[in-house]
Structure formats: C-alpha cells, structure tokens
C-alpha cells in the first residue's frame, strides 16, 4: 500500500518528454524570458524530460534591456506534445510587434500548450488565439488588450489564467509562478517543490485565487532541517511518525523542532502533515473505484471516520459532497493554533 502512495506522489502524472519552444520576439523583456527558462532548466536538472529550444522568426533578437539573444533556431513544425513559451516584450512597441502568427496558429491547432508571459499575450491575441478565450496580462496593459482585442475575455488581478491549452500570465515574476505550476502538472509535485526550493521562490499554483499547493506552501523559508522534515512528510503521507522520529531526522531535539517548525513555516507540524494527507485524499477522491476506507488508509488516517471529520473541518464540505462535485483544496491553516505536543503522533 505504501508503495502505491509513494508511486503516486513521486512519479509525474504524464511521464512523457516535452519539447519546450521559447519564442523570442524583438524587444523581449529579460525577466519575462529568463524566469520561465530558469524554471524549466532547473526541472531538467532534477530529471524532467524537457528539451528546451530558443526559436524565432529571425536568427537574433535584441532585448528591451539592450542585449542581443543570438543563434535562435528556425521555427519548427509544432507538435501536440510541445510546450510553447512566449515571453513579454516592451509595451511601448506592441503596435509594431513582429509575430509569426501562422506558426502560433498551427501550434494551437495541433494541440500544443501555448503560454505567454506579460505582454506576450498580445502575440497570442494577434494570432487570434485569444478570441473567445479567457486570459490575463500585465496590469498596465489590461485595458489596452481589452480595447485592441475585444473578442478576448481579459481578467484582472490574476497571476495566470488557463483556458484549455492556452495559459497567459500577468508578467515578470508571475511568469515563474505559471511555469512552476505547469512543471508540477507535467512532472509531479515533488519535482516542482525541488525546483521551487532551488530557485528560492514561493509558489502560488492557482492563478485565479489565493489557493496554493501544500507541496510548496510554507516553503518560503531556507532552513534545511525543516525542509528535510517537510520532504519526508510529503513523500510518506501514509506513515505515522512521532515528533521524536521527525526530530531525529532533523537532527534537532523534539522541543526545538516543534518550536522551529512553527517559527519557520507559520503552522504546526501536525497541521502541515494533516494538510499533506488531505491533499493526497483530494487526488484519490477522483478515482471512483476507491472506497473511502481505502483512501483513508492510503493517506495515513486511522479510518474513514477520521478522514471524514478532518475533511469537513479543513475543507468545509462532506466527502460525499466533494465526490459528487470537484474536490476542493483544504483551507489555509490558522497560524494561531496551538503547538503540537512533543510526544504525540502525527496527526
């Protein structure tokens, strides 16, 4: 049983290689380009099967910051498995944006995943990809996108928006959020957490709300011992561990671990472990062949009764209501909750 859970947690949901095509346009912004590129690069270091290529309608492109990106590959024939990234460009030159519209249309038509950062949404709109679709862009050019392309539904105050195989982000740092979310979708939460930690960023997966992934939530600190404990809890959701066992893993005393975990993450050990198990339960609830008792055991709960009680408390709906609809994520933790008893079992 433990092997099944570990396999689900550690293997990517779609273990296939992807070609990542970064479309470099003239006047590209450095961070809009570099943020997602860095995220994909780090993912490959941790084992993701991405093959990243920088492409363009011309062999080189001068950035908005004044440096030149050279040796761009010609635009290849797009494939369904491709992930295309279109970084944003200088907003004062959007009227003369040089976009390979036929290539973008072909990519969208064949089912490739097409994403944009910041004003890169204008390139997608120019190709007609945003007609009748929901999207977002940098706050400074939201009204401009709405006015210029009235057939697009432009949403404000969103980190990123997904509509089918099109993903648009608000720009600059949110391009990293978008890239990390898509890496998690492709490669699984553990690898995405490794990339997030390597890049020293805090990920908010859900672009249109305050929801975030428990695999990255409470990970904005840099304490290696606490990261080690969090990694263990994520990789072993079905196992019950005492504070003493986790303290040994962290090379800390139980009392010090309890205090330090709360200090660094803002939540208690017990709360974090419960949220991890509820997230695993949320994933398993989408499988109709599994009974509630089976799900409870796979997530480390004592029985189905405990799972139902904690689900109602943290999520706000019953398991039955959840299985009839879409499984929501657990509510954010209340940092005012008391610390765990140093000798109790989690949860």
C-alpha positions in Angstrom: 0.0 0.0 0.0 2.8 2.4 0.9 4.4 1.7 -2.5 1.2 2.8 -4.3 1.1 6.1 -2.5 4.8 6.8 -3.0 4.5 6.0 -6.7 1.6 8.4 -6.9 3.5 11.2 -5.1 6.8 10.8 -6.8 6.1 9.9 -10.4 5.0 12.6 -12.9 1.3 12.4 -13.9 2.3 12.3 -17.5 5.7 10.8 -17.8 6.5 11.8 -21.4 9.2 14.1 -22.8 8.2 17.5 -23.9 9.8 19.9 -26.3 9.8 23.4 -24.8 10.0 26.0 -27.5 10.7 29.5 -26.3 9.6 32.0 -28.9 11.9 35.0 -28.7 10.4 38.2 -30.2 12.2 41.6 -30.7 12.3 43.8 -27.6 11.8 40.8 -25.3 11.9 41.6 -21.6 14.8 39.9 -19.7 12.9 38.5 -16.7 9.8 37.5 -18.7 12.3 35.4 -20.7 14.6 34.3 -18.0 12.2 33.4 -15.3 10.3 30.5 -17.0 13.5 29.5 -18.8 15.3 29.1 -15.5 12.4 27.1 -14.0 12.4 24.7 -17.0 16.2 24.4 -16.8 16.2 23.5 -13.1 13.4 21.0 -13.8 15.7 19.2 -16.2 18.5 19.0 -13.6 16.0 17.2 -11.3 15.1 14.7 -14.0 12.3 16.3 -16.1 12.4 15.2 -19.7 12.3 18.7 -21.2 14.2 19.6 -24.4 14.4 23.4 -24.4 15.0 25.3 -27.7 15.0 29.0 -28.4 13.3 29.8 -31.6 12.4 32.9 -33.6 11.3 34.3 -37.0 14.8 35.7 -37.2 18.2 34.4 -36.1 18.6 37.0 -33.4 16.5 39.4 -31.3 17.6 42.5 -29.3 16.1 42.6 -25.8 14.3 45.6 -24.3 17.3 45.9 -21.9 19.8 46.2 -24.8 21.5 42.8 -25.1 21.1 40.5 -28.1 19.9 36.9 -28.0 21.5 35.2 -30.9 21.6 31.8 -32.6 17.8 31.4 -32.5 16.6 28.2 -34.2 14.2 28.4 -37.1 10.5 27.9 -36.2 10.0 24.1 -36.3 6.8 22.3 -37.2 4.8 22.3 -33.9 3.7 19.0 -32.3 0.8 18.2 -29.8 3.3 17.5 -27.0 5.1 20.8 -27.3 5.1 23.5 -24.7 5.5 26.9 -26.2 6.5 29.9 -24.1 6.1 33.5 -25.5 7.9 36.0 -23.1 6.6 39.5 -23.0 8.0 42.5 -24.9 8.4 46.2 -24.5 4.9 47.6 -24.1 5.7 50.8 -26.0 6.4 48.8 -29.1 3.3 46.5 -29.1 1.9 48.3 -32.2 4.8 47.1 -34.3 5.0 43.6 -32.7 6.6 41.2 -35.2 4.7 37.9 -34.6 4.9 34.6 -36.5 1.1 34.3 -36.4 0.8 31.3 -38.8 3.2 29.3 -36.6 1.3 30.1 -33.4 -2.0 29.2 -35.1 -0.6 25.9 -36.2 0.8 25.2 -32.7 -2.6 25.9 -31.1 -4.4 23.9 -33.8 -2.3 20.8 -33.3 -3.0 20.8 -29.5 0.3 22.2 -28.3 0.3 24.0 -24.9 0.8 27.7 -25.7 1.7 30.0 -22.8 2.6 33.7 -22.6 4.3 35.9 -20.1 3.2 39.6 -19.5 2.6 41.3 -22.8 3.3 38.1 -24.7 -0.5 37.8 -24.6 -0.5 40.4 -27.4 1.3 38.0 -29.6 -1.3 35.3 -28.9 -4.1 37.8 -29.5 -2.5 39.0 -32.8 -2.6 35.4 -33.9 -6.3 35.1 -33.0 -5.7 32.6 -30.2 -7.4 34.6 -27.5 -10.7 35.1 -29.4 -13.5 33.8 -27.2 -10.9 32.8 -24.5 -10.2 33.9 -21.0 -6.7 35.4 -20.5 -4.7 37.9 -18.5 -1.7 40.2 -18.9 0.3 42.8 -17.1 -1.9 45.2 -15.2 -0.5 48.2 -17.1 -1.8 46.9 -20.4 -5.0 45.1 -19.4 -7.3 47.9 -20.8 -5.2 48.1 -23.9 -5.6 44.3 -24.6 -9.3 44.6 -24.0 -9.7 47.5 -26.3 -7.5 46.2 -29.1 -8.9 42.6 -29.0 -12.5 42.9 -27.8 -13.2 39.2 -28.5 -10.8 38.2 -25.7 -12.1 38.0 -22.1 -9.3 39.8 -20.2 -9.3 39.1 -16.5 -7.7 41.4 -14.0 -5.8 40.6 -10.7 -4.8 37.1 -11.8 -1.4 35.6 -11.6 -2.2 33.4 -14.6 -5.2 32.1 -16.4 -5.7 28.8 -18.2 -8.3 28.3 -20.9 -7.8 24.9 -22.5 -4.3 24.6 -23.9 -3.7 28.4 -23.6 -2.1 29.8 -20.5 -1.4 33.5 -20.0 0.3 35.2 -17.1 0.4 38.7 -15.6 4.1 39.2 -16.2 7.5 39.3 -14.7 7.5 37.1 -11.5 4.1 35.6 -12.3 5.7 34.0 -15.3 7.7 31.9 -12.9 4.6 31.0 -11.0 2.9 29.9 -14.2 6.0 27.9 -15.3 6.2 26.1 -11.9 2.5 25.3 -12.0 2.9 23.7 -15.4 6.0 21.9 -14.3 4.1 20.4 -11.4 1.3 19.4 -13.8 3.8 17.6 -16.1 6.3 16.2 -13.6 4.5 15.9 -10.3 4.6 17.9 -7.0 7.8 16.6 -5.6 9.9 17.7 -8.6 8.1 21.1 -8.7 8.9 21.5 -5.0 12.6 20.8 -5.7 12.6 23.4 -8.4 10.9 25.9 -6.2 13.3 25.4 -3.4 16.3 25.6 -5.8 15.1 28.9 -7.2 14.3 30.2 -3.7 10.8 31.3 -4.6 7.4 30.9 -3.1 4.9 29.4 -5.4 1.2 30.1 -5.6 -0.1 27.5 -8.0 -3.6 28.7 -8.6 -3.6 31.7 -10.8 -7.1 32.9 -10.2 -7.4 32.6 -6.4 -5.5 32.6 -3.2 -5.2 28.8 -3.2 -1.8 27.3 -3.3 -0.2 23.8 -3.4 0.6 22.3 0.0 3.7 20.9 -1.6 5.0 24.4 -1.9 3.0 26.2 0.8 5.0 27.1 3.9 8.3 26.5 2.0 9.5 30.1 1.6 12.0 29.7 4.5 15.6 28.5 4.0 16.0 26.2 7.0 17.4 22.9 5.7 16.3 20.8 8.7 12.7 21.9 8.4 12.8 21.3 4.6 14.0 17.8 5.3 11.1 17.1 7.6 8.6 18.6 5.1 10.1 16.5 2.3 9.7 13.4 4.4 6.1 14.1 5.3 5.3 14.7 1.6 7.0 11.5 0.5 5.4 9.4 3.2 1.8 10.5 3.6 0.7 7.0 4.7 3.1 6.7 7.6 2.5 7.9 11.1 5.6 9.4 12.7 6.2 10.7 16.2 7.8 14.0 17.0 10.8 12.1 18.3 11.3 10.3 15.0 11.0 13.6 13.0 13.3 15.3 15.4 15.9 12.6 14.8 15.5 13.2 11.0 16.0 16.9 11.5 19.0 16.4 14.0 17.1 18.6 16.5 15.5 18.0 19.9 11.8 17.4 19.8 11.1 20.6 21.6 13.4 22.6 19.3 11.8 21.0 16.2 8.3 21.9 17.4 9.2 25.5 18.1 11.4 25.9 15.0 8.9 24.4 12.6 6.2 26.8 13.7 8.6 29.7 13.6 9.8 29.0 10.0 6.5 27.8 8.4 3.8 29.6 10.4 2.0 26.3 11.1 2.5 23.4 13.4 3.9 20.0 12.4 0.6 18.4 12.9 -1.3 20.9 10.8 1.2 20.6 7.9 1.1 16.8 8.0 -2.7 16.8 8.0 -2.8 19.2 5.0 -0.5 16.9 3.1 -2.7 13.9 3.7 -5.8 15.8 2.8 -4.2 16.8 -0.5 -3.4 13.1 -1.2 -7.0 12.3 -0.3 -8.2 15.0 -2.7 -6.3 13.4 -5.5 -7.6 9.9 -4.7 -11.2 11.1 -4.4 -11.2 11.5 -8.2 -10.9 7.7 -8.5 -14.4 6.2 -8.3 -13.1 2.7 -7.8 -11.6 3.5 -4.4 -13.8 3.3 -1.3 -13.5 5.9 1.4 -11.9 3.4 3.8 -9.2 2.6 1.2 -8.5 6.3 0.7 -8.2 6.9 4.4 -5.6 4.2 4.9 -3.6 5.3 1.9 -3.4 8.8 3.3 -2.3 7.7 6.8 -5.6 8.3 8.6 -6.8 5.9 11.2 -10.1 5.1 9.4 -12.7 6.7 7.2 -14.4 8.3 10.2 -11.2 10.4 10.9 -10.9 11.3 7.3 -14.5 12.5 7.1 -14.1 14.5 10.3 -10.9 16.3 9.2 -12.1 16.8 5.6 -15.3 18.6 6.9 -13.1 20.7 9.4 -10.5 21.8 6.9 -12.3 21.8 3.6 -15.8 22.8 4.7 -17.8 20.1 2.8 -18.5 16.5 3.4 -16.7 13.8 1.4 -20.0 12.9 -0.3 -20.5 16.4 -1.5 -16.9 16.5 -2.7 -17.1 13.3 -4.6 -20.3 14.5 -6.3 -18.6 17.6 -7.5 -15.0 18.7 -7.8 -12.7 18.1 -4.9 -11.7 21.5 -3.4 -8.4 22.1 -1.6 -8.1 22.4 2.1 -8.5 25.8 3.7 -5.4 27.8 4.7 -4.1 26.9 8.1 -4.8 29.1 11.1 -1.4 30.0 12.5 -2.9 30.8 15.9 -3.5 27.1 16.6 -1.5 25.7 19.5 1.8 23.8 19.0 1.8 20.0 18.9 2.5 18.1 22.0 6.2 16.9 21.6 5.3 13.3 22.2 2.2 12.8 20.1 1.8 11.0 16.8 1.1 12.9 13.6 -1.7 13.5 13.0 
